[in-house]
Amino acid sequence: MLMEKKSVNSILADPLWRKDSDGKIIFAEYGGKTPWIYFKSDLERRCLYWLEAYFNHFGVIPDFCRNKCWKVAIKPDTLIGLFELSDFLEKSDFICKCGMDIRDYTFGPWAGFIYTNSLDEARIAEIIPKLSSSYRCPMVIIKRGCTEMERKMPSSEWAATEAADRKQEKELNEYFGLEMNFNHSTHWHEQQNDKLKHEIKVEWIKHAIAIGDRTVKKVVTGFFDDPDYWDKLVIPSINY
């Protein structure tokens, strides 16, 4: 028996979601901003549906997230490390992103993620940033699924709810228009031209100034053509 329709339709109170002409629930047009630069994307990953709808609204950890989402999480400790990581990922063949992590339940302001489909793939991908000496990333780990899901339950314990979640996911698939899927990473990867990437990096710089990142002035000096740009970003106070 399918989940109660009224319960599923309650998600429509969230402006992120609407119904299409066939009555399927789909993601509404995305007009927000992102602190991430997406270098490559994967059409198979329906992350917005699985995280924002299936998990956040219904508490379901989807099968893909359980069994085919293994990430190499890379945590630069400085802004210059993030810029160097960005250059590395852009040249790589990985499905990946990096940027400013503004969540208040993850450690550190900067992060990069390489997405793989198995633990074995992740172990191979993990070696590459660890071997690279061109940027400063003291923390490189392999993680499973989204951090938000691990907040609910450590991924080592997910087997306990797998059968129930798989059944509920199958029911939710009847209500959601996954074949008309809006893929978040694909959207941003397609939208992010050089101008938008530049604007995102400017936001990284502003955040680095706000948190007192010790490398920000060096980044600003190399990033902007104007040699006086630092003085335009940071307003000095007169010291009496």
ChimeraX commands (.cxc) that place a marker at each C-alpha (Angstrom):
marker #1 position 0.00,0.00,0.00 radius 0.5
marker #1 position 1.36,3.41,-0.95 radius 0.5
marker #1 position 2.10,6.06,1.63 radius 0.5
marker #1 position -0.87,8.27,2.38 radius 0.5
marker #1 position -1.14,10.82,-0.43 radius 0.5
marker #1 position -1.91,13.64,1.98 radius 0.5
marker #1 position 1.31,12.96,3.86 radius 0.5
marker #1 position 3.41,13.04,0.68 radius 0.5
marker #1 position 1.70,16.16,-0.66 radius 0.5
marker #1 position 2.57,18.03,2.53 radius 0.5
marker #1 position 5.97,18.67,0.94 radius 0.5
marker #1 position 4.26,21.14,-1.44 radius 0.5
marker #1 position 4.16,23.64,1.41 radius 0.5
marker #1 position 7.89,23.95,0.77 radius 0.5
marker #1 position 8.45,26.35,-2.18 radius 0.5
marker #1 position 11.24,24.12,-3.46 radius 0.5
marker #1 position 8.61,21.69,-4.75 radius 0.5
marker #1 position 5.66,21.78,-7.15 radius 0.5
marker #1 position 3.55,19.42,-9.24 radius 0.5
marker #1 position 3.95,18.96,-12.97 radius 0.5
marker #1 position 1.13,18.48,-15.48 radius 0.5
marker #1 position 1.05,14.74,-14.72 radius 0.5
marker #1 position 0.61,15.33,-11.02 radius 0.5
marker #1 position 4.14,14.26,-10.16 radius 0.5
marker #1 position 6.09,16.20,-7.56 radius 0.5
marker #1 position 9.15,17.82,-9.09 radius 0.5
marker #1 position 11.76,20.32,-8.05 radius 0.5
marker #1 position 10.77,23.93,-8.71 radius 0.5
marker #1 position 13.04,26.25,-10.65 radius 0.5
marker #1 position 16.20,26.83,-8.70 radius 0.5
marker #1 position 17.05,30.49,-8.22 radius 0.5
marker #1 position 19.48,30.35,-5.33 radius 0.5
marker #1 position 23.19,30.87,-5.10 radius 0.5
marker #1 position 25.85,28.34,-4.25 radius 0.5
marker #1 position 29.20,28.64,-2.45 radius 0.5
marker #1 position 30.48,25.65,-4.47 radius 0.5
marker #1 position 32.16,25.31,-7.84 radius 0.5
marker #1 position 31.08,22.12,-9.61 radius 0.5
marker #1 position 33.70,20.82,-12.01 radius 0.5
marker #1 position 31.94,17.71,-13.25 radius 0.5
marker #1 position 28.52,16.23,-12.59 radius 0.5
marker #1 position 26.74,12.89,-12.63 radius 0.5
marker #1 position 23.23,12.56,-14.08 radius 0.5
marker #1 position 22.66,9.42,-12.02 radius 0.5
marker #1 position 22.81,11.33,-8.75 radius 0.5
marker #1 position 19.45,12.84,-7.83 radius 0.5
marker #1 position 20.84,14.49,-4.74 radius 0.5
marker #1 position 18.22,17.22,-4.38 radius 0.5
marker #1 position 15.40,14.70,-4.46 radius 0.5
marker #1 position 17.10,12.22,-2.19 radius 0.5
marker #1 position 18.39,14.69,0.41 radius 0.5
marker #1 position 15.90,17.57,0.36 radius 0.5
marker #1 position 12.75,15.48,-0.15 radius 0.5
marker #1 position 13.22,11.81,0.67 radius 0.5
marker #1 position 15.49,12.36,3.66 radius 0.5
marker #1 position 14.68,15.83,5.01 radius 0.5
marker #1 position 10.91,15.47,4.69 radius 0.5
marker #1 position 10.38,11.73,5.13 radius 0.5
marker #1 position 13.48,10.49,6.94 radius 0.5
marker #1 position 14.34,7.98,4.22 radius 0.5
marker #1 position 17.99,7.22,3.41 radius 0.5
marker #1 position 17.80,6.22,-0.27 radius 0.5
marker #1 position 19.46,3.07,-1.57 radius 0.5
marker #1 position 21.91,4.98,-3.77 radius 0.5
marker #1 position 23.08,7.04,-0.81 radius 0.5
marker #1 position 23.61,3.88,1.23 radius 0.5
marker #1 position 25.40,1.79,-1.33 radius 0.5
marker #1 position 26.74,3.94,-4.19 radius 0.5
marker #1 position 27.68,7.27,-2.65 radius 0.5
marker #1 position 31.24,7.26,-1.36 radius 0.5
marker #1 position 32.98,10.61,-1.09 radius 0.5
marker #1 position 36.55,11.67,-0.60 radius 0.5
marker #1 position 36.24,14.73,1.63 radius 0.5
marker #1 position 39.20,17.09,1.40 radius 0.5
marker #1 position 39.52,19.89,3.94 radius 0.5
marker #1 position 42.01,22.66,3.14 radius 0.5
marker #1 position 42.96,24.66,6.21 radius 0.5
marker #1 position 43.49,27.96,4.38 radius 0.5
marker #1 position 42.03,29.95,1.51 radius 0.5
marker #1 position 45.17,29.45,-0.55 radius 0.5
marker #1 position 44.78,25.72,-0.05 radius 0.5
marker #1 position 41.22,25.95,-1.37 radius 0.5
marker #1 position 42.34,27.85,-4.48 radius 0.5
marker #1 position 45.05,25.27,-5.14 radius 0.5
marker #1 position 42.58,22.44,-4.58 radius 0.5
marker #1 position 40.20,24.13,-7.02 radius 0.5
marker #1 position 42.92,24.18,-9.69 radius 0.5
marker #1 position 43.68,20.50,-9.05 radius 0.5
marker #1 position 40.05,19.35,-9.22 radius 0.5
marker #1 position 39.33,21.36,-12.35 radius 0.5
marker #1 position 42.09,19.48,-14.18 radius 0.5
marker #1 position 41.05,16.08,-12.83 radius 0.5
marker #1 position 38.59,13.59,-14.29 radius 0.5
marker #1 position 36.64,13.27,-11.04 radius 0.5
marker #1 position 33.01,14.13,-10.38 radius 0.5
marker #1 position 33.78,16.79,-7.81 radius 0.5
marker #1 position 33.20,20.18,-6.28 radius 0.5
marker #1 position 34.92,22.51,-3.84 radius 0.5
marker #1 position 34.13,25.70,-2.05 radius 0.5
marker #1 position 32.98,27.34,1.12 radius 0.5
marker #1 position 31.27,25.02,3.60 radius 0.5
marker #1 position 28.83,27.25,5.46 radius 0.5
marker #1 position 27.17,24.48,7.49 radius 0.5
marker #1 position 27.53,24.98,11.24 radius 0.5
marker #1 position 27.89,21.26,11.97 radius 0.5
marker #1 position 30.96,20.53,9.84 radius 0.5
marker #1 position 34.50,21.46,10.82 radius 0.5
marker #1 position 36.34,24.14,8.91 radius 0.5
marker #1 position 35.24,26.76,6.37 radius 0.5
marker #1 position 36.66,25.13,3.20 radius 0.5
marker #1 position 36.02,21.74,1.59 radius 0.5
marker #1 position 36.28,19.70,-1.56 radius 0.5
marker #1 position 34.44,16.50,-2.43 radius 0.5
marker #1 position 35.25,13.77,-4.94 radius 0.5
marker #1 position 32.23,11.55,-5.62 radius 0.5
marker #1 position 32.62,7.83,-6.35 radius 0.5
marker #1 position 30.28,4.85,-6.57 radius 0.5
marker #1 position 32.08,2.39,-4.31 radius 0.5
marker #1 position 34.44,2.20,-1.38 radius 0.5
marker #1 position 37.13,0.72,-3.63 radius 0.5
marker #1 position 36.83,3.67,-6.04 radius 0.5
marker #1 position 37.02,6.08,-3.12 radius 0.5
marker #1 position 40.18,4.45,-1.79 radius 0.5
marker #1 position 41.85,4.93,-5.18 radius 0.5
marker #1 position 40.67,8.54,-5.44 radius 0.5
marker #1 position 41.77,9.24,-1.86 radius 0.5
marker #1 position 45.41,8.49,-2.70 radius 0.5
marker #1 position 45.70,11.26,-5.29 radius 0.5
marker #1 position 45.03,14.32,-3.11 radius 0.5
marker #1 position 47.11,12.77,-0.33 radius 0.5
marker #1 position 50.07,12.41,-2.68 radius 0.5
marker #1 position 49.73,15.89,-4.13 radius 0.5
marker #1 position 52.05,18.42,-2.52 radius 0.5
marker #1 position 50.73,21.36,-4.52 radius 0.5
marker #1 position 48.10,22.40,-1.99 radius 0.5
marker #1 position 47.57,22.34,1.75 radius 0.5
marker #1 position 44.92,19.82,2.81 radius 0.5
marker #1 position 45.82,18.22,6.12 radius 0.5
marker #1 position 42.52,16.32,6.32 radius 0.5
marker #1 position 41.45,13.80,3.67 radius 0.5
marker #1 position 38.84,11.18,4.60 radius 0.5
marker #1 position 36.41,8.78,2.95 radius 0.5
marker #1 position 32.79,9.20,3.93 radius 0.5
marker #1 position 29.50,7.59,2.99 radius 0.5
marker #1 position 26.42,9.51,1.91 radius 0.5
marker #1 position 25.54,12.99,3.13 radius 0.5
marker #1 position 26.62,14.39,6.47 radius 0.5
marker #1 position 22.99,15.26,7.20 radius 0.5
marker #1 position 22.12,11.55,7.04 radius 0.5
marker #1 position 24.96,10.66,9.38 radius 0.5
marker #1 position 23.66,13.24,11.86 radius 0.5
marker #1 position 20.53,11.13,12.13 radius 0.5
marker #1 position 22.37,7.84,12.38 radius 0.5
marker #1 position 26.05,6.86,11.90 radius 0.5
marker #1 position 26.45,5.22,8.49 radius 0.5
marker #1 position 27.90,2.14,10.18 radius 0.5
marker #1 position 24.38,1.55,11.60 radius 0.5
marker #1 position 22.35,2.18,8.43 radius 0.5
marker #1 position 21.72,-1.52,7.85 radius 0.5
marker #1 position 19.17,-1.45,10.68 radius 0.5
marker #1 position 16.73,0.66,8.64 radius 0.5
marker #1 position 17.65,-0.47,5.12 radius 0.5
marker #1 position 14.66,-2.75,4.48 radius 0.5
marker #1 position 12.09,-0.24,5.75 radius 0.5
marker #1 position 13.71,2.66,3.91 radius 0.5
marker #1 position 13.90,0.72,0.66 radius 0.5
marker #1 position 10.16,0.01,0.85 radius 0.5
marker #1 position 9.33,3.63,1.59 radius 0.5
marker #1 position 11.65,4.88,-1.15 radius 0.5
marker #1 position 9.84,2.68,-3.67 radius 0.5
marker #1 position 6.55,4.22,-2.58 radius 0.5
marker #1 position 7.91,7.76,-2.81 radius 0.5
marker #1 position 9.13,7.06,-6.34 radius 0.5
marker #1 position 5.46,6.71,-7.36 radius 0.5
marker #1 position 4.79,10.30,-6.34 radius 0.5
marker #1 position 7.97,12.05,-7.51 radius 0.5
marker #1 position 8.85,12.80,-11.11 radius 0.5
marker #1 position 12.38,11.46,-11.03 radius 0.5
marker #1 position 12.47,10.99,-14.80 radius 0.5
marker #1 position 12.09,14.79,-15.03 radius 0.5
marker #1 position 14.79,15.13,-12.42 radius 0.5
marker #1 position 16.45,18.43,-11.67 radius 0.5
marker #1 position 20.03,17.51,-10.93 radius 0.5
marker #1 position 21.67,20.07,-8.68 radius 0.5
marker #1 position 25.28,19.42,-9.63 radius 0.5
marker #1 position 24.44,19.24,-13.35 radius 0.5
marker #1 position 22.52,22.52,-13.13 radius 0.5
marker #1 position 25.41,24.37,-11.54 radius 0.5
marker #1 position 28.04,22.72,-13.72 radius 0.5
marker #1 position 26.13,23.89,-16.81 radius 0.5
marker #1 position 25.46,27.37,-15.42 radius 0.5
marker #1 position 28.90,28.12,-14.04 radius 0.5
marker #1 position 30.72,30.04,-16.71 radius 0.5
marker #1 position 34.00,31.79,-15.96 radius 0.5
marker #1 position 32.22,34.93,-14.77 radius 0.5
marker #1 position 30.12,33.06,-12.21 radius 0.5
marker #1 position 33.11,31.05,-11.00 radius 0.5
marker #1 position 34.96,34.33,-10.49 radius 0.5
marker #1 position 32.04,35.71,-8.46 radius 0.5
marker #1 position 31.98,32.59,-6.27 radius 0.5
marker #1 position 35.70,32.92,-5.61 radius 0.5
marker #1 position 35.19,36.55,-4.62 radius 0.5
marker #1 position 32.69,35.30,-2.01 radius 0.5
marker #1 position 35.34,32.86,-0.76 radius 0.5
marker #1 position 37.75,35.79,-0.38 radius 0.5
marker #1 position 35.21,37.91,1.51 radius 0.5
marker #1 position 34.53,35.03,3.89 radius 0.5
marker #1 position 38.27,34.49,4.39 radius 0.5
marker #1 position 38.62,38.14,5.35 radius 0.5
marker #1 position 35.74,37.81,7.82 radius 0.5
marker #1 position 37.29,34.79,9.57 radius 0.5
marker #1 position 40.83,36.15,9.50 radius 0.5
marker #1 position 42.33,33.53,7.17 radius 0.5
marker #1 position 46.07,34.05,7.33 radius 0.5
marker #1 position 46.58,33.52,3.57 radius 0.5
marker #1 position 43.85,35.77,2.20 radius 0.5
marker #1 position 46.04,38.78,1.40 radius 0.5
marker #1 position 48.37,36.61,-0.68 radius 0.5
marker #1 position 45.39,35.22,-2.60 radius 0.5
marker #1 position 43.96,38.70,-3.22 radius 0.5
marker #1 position 47.31,39.92,-4.52 radius 0.5
marker #1 position 47.41,37.17,-7.13 radius 0.5
marker #1 position 43.70,37.04,-7.95 radius 0.5
marker #1 position 42.89,40.64,-8.87 radius 0.5
marker #1 position 44.60,42.71,-11.54 radius 0.5
marker #1 position 44.28,45.86,-9.44 radius 0.5
marker #1 position 47.29,46.03,-7.04 radius 0.5
marker #1 position 45.25,48.23,-4.67 radius 0.5
marker #1 position 42.28,45.87,-4.50 radius 0.5
marker #1 position 43.14,44.74,-0.97 radius 0.5
marker #1 position 42.57,48.28,0.30 radius 0.5
marker #1 position 39.17,48.29,-1.38 radius 0.5
marker #1 position 38.16,45.03,0.29 radius 0.5
marker #1 position 39.45,45.71,3.79 radius 0.5
marker #1 position 38.72,49.09,5.35 radius 0.5
marker #1 position 41.46,50.02,7.81 radius 0.5
marker #1 position 40.63,51.91,10.97 radius 0.5
marker #1 position 42.66,54.88,12.13 radius 0.5
marker #1 position 44.62,53.91,15.22 radius 0.5
marker #1 position 44.83,56.74,17.74 radius 0.5
marker link #1:1,2 radius 0.2
marker link #1:2,3 radius 0.2
marker link #1:3,4 radius 0.2
marker link #1:4,5 radius 0.2
marker link #1:5,6 radius 0.2
marker link #1:6,7 radius 0.2
marker link #1:7,8 radius 0.2
marker link #1:8,9 radius 0.2
marker link #1:9,10 radius 0.2
marker link #1:10,11 radius 0.2
marker link #1:11,12 radius 0.2
marker link #1:12,13 radius 0.2
marker link #1:13,14 radius 0.2
marker link #1:14,15 radius 0.2
marker link #1:15,16 radius 0.2
marker link #1:16,17 radius 0.2
marker link #1:17,18 radius 0.2
marker link #1:18,19 radius 0.2
marker link #1:19,20 radius 0.2
marker link #1:20,21 radius 0.2
marker link #1:21,22 radius 0.2
marker link #1:22,23 radius 0.2
marker link #1:23,24 radius 0.2
marker link #1:24,25 radius 0.2
marker link #1:25,26 radius 0.2
marker link #1:26,27 radius 0.2
marker link #1:27,28 radius 0.2
marker link #1:28,29 radius 0.2
marker link #1:29,30 radius 0.2
marker link #1:30,31 radius 0.2
marker link #1:31,32 radius 0.2
marker link #1:32,33 radius 0.2
marker link #1:33,34 radius 0.2
marker link #1:34,35 radius 0.2
marker link #1:35,36 radius 0.2
marker link #1:36,37 radius 0.2
marker link #1:37,38 radius 0.2
marker link #1:38,39 radius 0.2
marker link #1:39,40 radius 0.2
marker link #1:40,41 radius 0.2
marker link #1:41,42 radius 0.2
marker link #1:42,43 radius 0.2
marker link #1:43,44 radius 0.2
marker link #1:44,45 radius 0.2
marker link #1:45,46 radius 0.2
marker link #1:46,47 radius 0.2
marker link #1:47,48 radius 0.2
marker link #1:48,49 radius 0.2
marker link #1:49,50 radius 0.2
marker link #1:50,51 radius 0.2
marker link #1:51,52 radius 0.2
marker link #1:52,53 radius 0.2
marker link #1:53,54 radius 0.2
marker link #1:54,55 radius 0.2
marker link #1:55,56 radius 0.2
marker link #1:56,57 radius 0.2
marker link #1:57,58 radius 0.2
marker link #1:58,59 radius 0.2
marker link #1:59,60 radius 0.2
marker link #1:60,61 radius 0.2
marker link #1:61,62 radius 0.2
marker link #1:62,63 radius 0.2
marker link #1:63,64 radius 0.2
marker link #1:64,65 radius 0.2
marker link #1:65,66 radius 0.2
marker link #1:66,67 radius 0.2
marker link #1:67,68 radius 0.2
marker link #1:68,69 radius 0.2
marker link #1:69,70 radius 0.2
marker link #1:70,71 radius 0.2
marker link #1:71,72 radius 0.2
marker link #1:72,73 radius 0.2
marker link #1:73,74 radius 0.2
marker link #1:74,75 radius 0.2
marker link #1:75,76 radius 0.2
marker link #1:76,77 radius 0.2
marker link #1:77,78 radius 0.2
marker link #1:78,79 radius 0.2
marker link #1:79,80 radius 0.2
marker link #1:80,81 radius 0.2
marker link #1:81,82 radius 0.2
marker link #1:82,83 radius 0.2
marker link #1:83,84 radius 0.2
marker link #1:84,85 radius 0.2
marker link #1:85,86 radius 0.2
marker link #1:86,87 radius 0.2
marker link #1:87,88 radius 0.2
marker link #1:88,89 radius 0.2
marker link #1:89,90 radius 0.2
marker link #1:90,91 radius 0.2
marker link #1:91,92 radius 0.2
marker link #1:92,93 radius 0.2
marker link #1:93,94 radius 0.2
marker link #1:94,95 radius 0.2
marker link #1:95,96 radius 0.2
marker link #1:96,97 radius 0.2
marker link #1:97,98 radius 0.2
marker link #1:98,99 radius 0.2
marker link #1:99,100 radius 0.2
marker link #1:100,101 radius 0.2
marker link #1:101,102 radius 0.2
marker link #1:102,103 radius 0.2
marker link #1:103,104 radius 0.2
marker link #1:104,105 radius 0.2
marker link #1:105,106 radius 0.2
marker link #1:106,107 radius 0.2
marker link #1:107,108 radius 0.2
marker link #1:108,109 radius 0.2
marker link #1:109,110 radius 0.2
marker link #1:110,111 radius 0.2
marker link #1:111,112 radius 0.2
marker link #1:112,113 radius 0.2
marker link #1:113,114 radius 0.2
marker link #1:114,115 radius 0.2
marker link #1:115,116 radius 0.2
marker link #1:116,117 radius 0.2
marker link #1:117,118 radius 0.2
marker link #1:118,119 radius 0.2
marker link #1:119,120 radius 0.2
marker link #1:120,121 radius 0.2
marker link #1:121,122 radius 0.2
marker link #1:122,123 radius 0.2
marker link #1:123,124 radius 0.2
marker link #1:124,125 radius 0.2
marker link #1:125,126 radius 0.2
marker link #1:126,127 radius 0.2
marker link #1:127,128 radius 0.2
marker link #1:128,129 radius 0.2
marker link #1:129,130 radius 0.2
marker link #1:130,131 radius 0.2
marker link #1:131,132 radius 0.2
marker link #1:132,133 radius 0.2
marker link #1:133,134 radius 0.2
marker link #1:134,135 radius 0.2
marker link #1:135,136 radius 0.2
marker link #1:136,137 radius 0.2
marker link #1:137,138 radius 0.2
marker link #1:138,139 radius 0.2
marker link #1:139,140 radius 0.2
marker link #1:140,141 radius 0.2
marker link #1:141,142 radius 0.2
marker link #1:142,143 radius 0.2
marker link #1:143,144 radius 0.2
marker link #1:144,145 radius 0.2
marker link #1:145,146 radius 0.2
marker link #1:146,147 radius 0.2
marker link #1:147,148 radius 0.2
marker link #1:148,149 radius 0.2
marker link #1:149,150 radius 0.2
marker link #1:150,151 radius 0.2
marker link #1:151,152 radius 0.2
marker link #1:152,153 radius 0.2
marker link #1:153,154 radius 0.2
marker link #1:154,155 radius 0.2
marker link #1:155,156 radius 0.2
marker link #1:156,157 radius 0.2
marker link #1:157,158 radius 0.2
marker link #1:158,159 radius 0.2
marker link #1:159,160 radius 0.2
marker link #1:160,161 radius 0.2
marker link #1:161,162 radius 0.2
marker link #1:162,163 radius 0.2
marker link #1:163,164 radius 0.2
marker link #1:164,165 radius 0.2
marker link #1:165,166 radius 0.2
marker link #1:166,167 radius 0.2
marker link #1:167,168 radius 0.2
marker link #1:168,169 radius 0.2
marker link #1:169,170 radius 0.2
marker link #1:170,171 radius 0.2
marker link #1:171,172 radius 0.2
marker link #1:172,173 radius 0.2
marker link #1:173,174 radius 0.2
marker link #1:174,175 radius 0.2
marker link #1:175,176 radius 0.2
marker link #1:176,177 radius 0.2
marker link #1:177,178 radius 0.2
marker link #1:178,179 radius 0.2
marker link #1:179,180 radius 0.2
marker link #1:180,181 radius 0.2
marker link #1:181,182 radius 0.2
marker link #1:182,183 radius 0.2
marker link #1:183,184 radius 0.2
marker link #1:184,185 radius 0.2
marker link #1:185,186 radius 0.2
marker link #1:186,187 radius 0.2
marker link #1:187,188 radius 0.2
marker link #1:188,189 radius 0.2
marker link #1:189,190 radius 0.2
marker link #1:190,191 radius 0.2
marker link #1:191,192 radius 0.2
marker link #1:192,193 radius 0.2
marker link #1:193,194 radius 0.2
marker link #1:194,195 radius 0.2
marker link #1:195,196 radius 0.2
marker link #1:196,197 radius 0.2
marker link #1:197,198 radius 0.2
marker link #1:198,199 radius 0.2
marker link #1:199,200 radius 0.2
marker link #1:200,201 radius 0.2
marker link #1:201,202 radius 0.2
marker link #1:202,203 radius 0.2
marker link #1:203,204 radius 0.2
marker link #1:204,205 radius 0.2
marker link #1:205,206 radius 0.2
marker link #1:206,207 radius 0.2
marker link #1:207,208 radius 0.2
marker link #1:208,209 radius 0.2
marker link #1:209,210 radius 0.2
marker link #1:210,211 radius 0.2
marker link #1:211,212 radius 0.2
marker link #1:212,213 radius 0.2
marker link #1:213,214 radius 0.2
marker link #1:214,215 radius 0.2
marker link #1:215,216 radius 0.2
marker link #1:216,217 radius 0.2
marker link #1:217,218 radius 0.2
marker link #1:218,219 radius 0.2
marker link #1:219,220 radius 0.2
marker link #1:220,221 radius 0.2
marker link #1:221,222 radius 0.2
marker link #1:222,223 radius 0.2
marker link #1:223,224 radius 0.2
marker link #1:224,225 radius 0.2
marker link #1:225,226 radius 0.2
marker link #1:226,227 radius 0.2
marker link #1:227,228 radius 0.2
marker link #1:228,229 radius 0.2
marker link #1:229,230 radius 0.2
marker link #1:230,231 radius 0.2
marker link #1:231,232 radius 0.2
marker link #1:232,233 radius 0.2
marker link #1:233,234 radius 0.2
marker link #1:234,235 radius 0.2
marker link #1:235,236 radius 0.2
marker link #1:236,237 radius 0.2
marker link #1:237,238 radius 0.2
marker link #1:238,239 radius 0.2
marker link #1:239,240 radius 0.2
view
